[in-house]
Amino acid sequence: MDSLYYFFKKFFMKLVSNNTLLVILVLISGYGYVIGCTHENLPPPPPATNTAEIVHGTDVLLPGTMTKGDSTQWKLDKVHSSVLWSGSYIGAAGLLTGRFNQFGMHDVTDPKAIRYITNGQPLLDSSWAFYENDPSKIYINGYVQINTSNTGEPGRDTGCNIPNLGTIKIIKGTQNLTDTNLAKIQSTKVEFDTQSQDYIVTFNLTWRG
């Protein structure tokens, strides 16, 4: 390899024209391209398989009594959670995206679908359960208040977005869980993901009744 290196170094040092150097480089590149294209086509590699052993623990996580300030109980960490949405933007090719500011984890049945005079969570975030090794016992129910849609543009969120979503503006000090301002999810089946330690969840989505 050393003798080949010094041969090329000595050869190129004798070149007095950039055009000559360019011709040599093109010839070398073309030679490499021809050599590369004359190899026989190789078959594609076999598909990857999951050979790792999937082990599920035995943890059981339940909502507890929802006692405020009790860090020993499992609860929805709303501060570090979000419910996002996206949809086609009217008259534009791109997507309009946003989030909902108010949401929770509760099975909002018809008697509970009312307005609540409160600034906080109107219902306890208690409609969920997680059994790490038994997906048949896992369930989750959640809801969002549609009029709390937040696209990052206040003029849109309190303007045209409200009638387009078929709801009404926010009333200060009120949490609106009526049917016309509610979207709900209810899990119907939870099963193990056979390729990982995750879970596959099937939901029903109810939008404005």
Secondary structure, DSSP 8 states (H G I E B T S, - for coil): -HHHHHHHHHHHHT---HHHHHHHHHHHHHHHHHHHHTS------------S-------EE--TT--TT-TTS----GGG--EEEEEE-TTSSSEEEEEES-EE-----GGG-SEEE-SS-SS-S--EEEETT-GGG-EEEEEEEGGGEE-S-HHHHTTTHHHHTT-----TTEEE-SGGGEEEEEEEEEEE-TTSS-EEEEEEEEE--
